[in-house]
């Protein structure tokens, strides 16, 4: 009976790889992957139909036999071929490695920049505003990912 159970587990698992230009953030067997794609959030399981989609700045959640893991992902692409989900991200962090104090400070800096730019609406301020907005979004998603793991 146990042998049949192991076969069922293997059939339900697939490979997930999260890559950035600098490193492999995660590689292993998973039961599911939940991503925030350009068209909204969706979850994939073994033998999911092939798909390729851009990713938003957000969270990737994976379910393994050992439990749930979360990653803050800052843009990129996902490709699923049915057996492997490959995430190519501009940057990605394991939620367990996120320094909440550093993320809070980044959030405060971004909010301060947004406020300053809003008060001084100049021609070149649009680029600075967009960059500050992205910095704020990244810091908020990093903290969101860390909170999912810590229960904070």
C-alpha positions as CSV (number, residue, x, y, z in Angstrom):
1,X,0.0,0.0,0.0
2,X,2.8,2.4,0.9
3,X,4.4,1.8,-2.5
4,X,1.2,2.8,-4.2
5,X,1.0,6.0,-2.0
6,X,4.6,6.9,-3.1
7,X,3.6,6.5,-6.7
8,X,0.6,8.8,-6.3
9,X,2.8,11.4,-4.6
10,X,5.3,11.3,-7.5
11,X,2.5,11.6,-10.0
12,X,1.2,14.8,-8.3
13,X,4.6,16.5,-8.1
14,X,6.4,18.5,-10.7
15,X,9.6,20.6,-10.9
16,X,9.6,24.3,-10.1
17,X,12.6,26.5,-10.8
18,X,12.9,30.2,-9.8
19,X,15.8,32.0,-11.5
20,X,17.2,35.5,-11.5
21,X,20.1,36.9,-13.5
22,X,22.3,36.3,-10.4
23,X,21.2,33.0,-9.0
24,X,18.9,30.0,-8.7
25,X,16.5,31.1,-5.9
26,X,14.6,27.7,-5.7
27,X,14.7,24.4,-7.5
28,X,12.7,21.4,-6.4
29,X,9.7,19.2,-6.6
30,X,6.4,20.9,-5.7
31,X,2.7,20.0,-5.5
32,X,1.5,23.4,-6.7
33,X,2.6,26.9,-7.7
34,X,0.5,30.0,-7.2
35,X,1.6,33.1,-9.2
36,X,0.4,36.6,-9.9
37,X,0.4,36.8,-13.7
38,X,-0.5,39.7,-15.9
39,X,-4.1,38.5,-16.2
40,X,-4.5,37.8,-12.5
41,X,-3.5,35.1,-10.0
42,X,-3.6,31.4,-10.9
43,X,-2.4,28.1,-9.5
44,X,-0.8,25.3,-11.4
45,X,-0.6,21.6,-10.6
46,X,1.2,18.7,-12.2
47,X,0.4,18.2,-15.9
48,X,-1.0,21.8,-16.2
49,X,-1.5,22.8,-19.8
50,X,1.5,24.7,-21.3
51,X,1.4,28.4,-20.5
52,X,3.7,31.4,-20.7
53,X,2.8,34.7,-19.0
54,X,4.5,37.8,-17.7
55,X,4.5,38.1,-13.9
56,X,3.6,41.1,-11.9
57,X,5.6,42.4,-8.9
58,X,4.1,40.0,-6.4
59,X,4.3,36.8,-4.5
60,X,4.9,33.2,-5.8
61,X,3.7,30.6,-3.4
62,X,4.7,27.0,-3.7
63,X,3.5,23.9,-1.9
64,X,6.0,21.1,-1.3
65,X,5.8,17.9,0.8
66,X,7.6,19.9,3.5
67,X,5.0,22.8,3.5
68,X,4.3,26.1,1.9
69,X,7.1,28.5,0.8
70,X,6.7,32.1,-0.4
71,X,8.9,34.2,-2.6
72,X,8.7,38.0,-3.4
73,X,9.1,38.2,-7.2
74,X,9.8,41.5,-8.9
75,X,8.5,41.0,-12.4
76,X,9.6,38.4,-15.0
77,X,8.0,35.5,-16.8
78,X,6.6,32.1,-16.1
79,X,6.7,29.1,-18.4
80,X,4.9,25.9,-17.6
81,X,5.3,22.9,-19.9
82,X,3.3,20.5,-17.8
83,X,6.3,18.9,-16.1
84,X,8.3,22.0,-15.1
85,X,7.3,25.5,-14.1
86,X,10.2,27.9,-14.8
87,X,10.1,31.4,-13.4
88,X,12.6,33.9,-14.8
89,X,12.4,36.9,-12.5
90,X,14.2,40.2,-12.5
91,X,14.8,39.6,-8.8
92,X,13.3,37.2,-6.3
93,X,13.7,36.6,-2.6
94,X,12.8,33.7,-0.4
95,X,10.3,35.2,2.2
96,X,12.3,33.6,5.0
97,X,15.3,35.7,4.0
98,X,13.5,39.1,3.9
99,X,14.7,41.6,6.5
100,X,11.4,43.2,7.6
101,X,13.1,46.3,9.1
102,X,15.0,46.9,5.8
103,X,11.7,46.5,3.8
104,X,9.9,48.9,6.2
105,X,12.7,51.5,5.7
106,X,12.4,51.0,1.9
107,X,8.7,51.6,2.1
108,X,9.1,54.8,4.1
109,X,11.8,56.1,1.6
110,X,9.5,55.4,-1.3
111,X,6.5,57.1,0.3
112,X,8.7,60.1,1.1
113,X,9.9,60.3,-2.5
114,X,6.3,60.0,-3.8
115,X,5.2,62.8,-1.5
116,X,8.1,65.1,-2.5
117,X,7.6,64.4,-6.2
118,X,3.9,65.1,-5.9
119,X,4.6,68.5,-4.3
120,X,7.1,69.4,-7.1
121,X,5.4,68.3,-10.2
122,X,8.0,69.0,-12.8
123,X,8.5,67.8,-16.4
124,X,11.1,65.1,-15.4
125,X,9.3,64.2,-12.3
126,X,7.2,61.5,-14.1
127,X,10.2,59.2,-14.3
128,X,11.1,59.7,-10.7
129,X,7.4,59.2,-9.7
130,X,7.2,55.9,-11.6
131,X,10.5,54.7,-10.0
132,X,9.3,55.6,-6.5
133,X,6.0,53.9,-7.1
134,X,7.8,50.7,-8.2
135,X,10.1,50.9,-5.2
136,X,7.0,51.2,-2.9
137,X,5.3,48.3,-4.6
138,X,8.4,46.1,-4.3
139,X,8.8,46.9,-0.6
140,X,5.1,46.2,0.1
141,X,5.3,42.8,-1.7
142,X,8.5,41.8,0.1
143,X,6.8,42.5,3.5
144,X,3.6,40.7,2.3
145,X,5.7,37.6,1.4
146,X,7.5,37.7,4.7
147,X,4.3,38.0,6.7
148,X,2.8,35.0,4.9
149,X,5.6,32.8,6.3
150,X,5.9,34.5,9.8
151,X,2.2,34.8,10.4
152,X,2.7,38.4,11.4
